[in-house]
Amino acid sequence: MIRARYLVGLPALALAAAATVSASSPAQSPRTTTPTFTRDVLPILQKSCQDCHRPGYIAPMSLLSFEDARPWARSIRSRVSTRQMPPWHIDKTVGIQHFKNDRSLTEEQIDTIVRWVDAGAPKGDPADAPPPRTFTDDNVWNFAKLFGPPDLVLKSQPYTVKPVQQDAWWRPSTPTGLTEPRWVRAIEIHPSTVAGRKVTHHALARLQQDEGGSRAGGSDDDADAAIGGLFMEWAVGKQGEIMRPNSGKLMLPGSRIVWDVHYHAIGEEITDSVEIGVYFYPKDEVPKFRQTLALFNVVAGGSRNIDIPPNSTFVTQATHVLRQPGRMENFQPHMHLRGKAMEIEAVYPDGRSEVLSYVNNYNFNWHVNYLYDDDYAPLLPKGTVLKLTAWYDNTTANRNNPDPEQWVGYGDRTVDEMGHAWINITYLSDADFQAEVAKRKARSTPSINPQ
């Protein structure tokens, strides 16, 4: 049943007042002092914006210096005050608010930027500026500083995107070459070049291996729920994953990576591939828990049952029963241009229910993967029902809508629609689940706790 609170206008929800996040913010001037770029604004840009806003990277402008940022001051004010930037689209008044990768701005940081622009965007004293950031080389593996070079690097066959062409889905496969089982503790994935990021909308790497017919539980109608299944995805805002302590993914001998890469034209010819770096546990170290990344369908009646008339909105809901207890590691909604919001709610075996996360300002241009902090990742008993609800807007009110006069159905193309969430679950035995619950209680963590 869809609650009435979601029937109010979605744009209004997107601008709702937000709670201050836990991430620390740079030192702020008193409210009565006019902010300057060098002292107050640049530290915010360094922390939350410059990963994308730098020369040669995916954002349309650089924000490394005052000279870069000043011409865009009013645009920056508009984007941050409406929380369009940095891309972090989760409702800050509902559900879990503790994430490992929270890039959102605090209310204080937003206020600083707004007051800076309203005061004429002054530069300030150059001596107040923090040292320039040093960025990781995009041609190296980021997790190598933790684990050393990847133990296994696999690359898809190259694909050439013409200057003008239809969207393409490139689905080659690559053998892993493994001759013995290996446990995985971290994975990175990305297009092979920065230029390739311009034409790669997203890239899936599925692990194809013989599991003897076993299943992990989770989604009831999608093949990705099987053990193995989806191994990792690259999209803007998502590049890899480090497993939680004593957890991992299992790769078997004779396995293959089956790629599913969505390419789109941008007006220039680019040839690229996608590569994945895998970091193994030492051979004598076997993690206790196995993680499974799966596609959880959100569309009632099956994933293809999308039917959105012209100039209309559409709401749909699907449920999934957990066959084992587990810990939910993340929430990553996926829809296309008409997608507006997605919620995941847990209905526990005792009848209680609570919203885990609600993305109320979904933007197809950003595939944000919300990674829960260790002490806040939901612990879900066996029999928990995960209820997912999605909202779509095929009207002129949706600024991302390419044509509200079109009837929209399921499809891979960006102008079509789909609805699912990528969710990584670590499945636990009954005894291990109770032990995890006891640890949470002992730490007195005010987190989602089923008991």
Helices and strands as residue ranges (DSSP letters): G 4-7, H 10-14, I 37-41, H 42-48, H 66-69, G 70-72, H 73-81, H 107-118, G 126-128, H 144-147, E 152-155, E 159-161, E 168-170, E 173-175, E 182-191, H 194-199, E 200-208, G 223-225, E 230-235, E 240-242, E 247-251, E 256-263, E 270-272, E 274-280, E 289-297, E 307-308, E 312-321, E 326-328, E 330-334, E 339-347, E 353-359, E 370-371, E 379-380, E 385-394, E 408-409, E 420-427, H 430-443
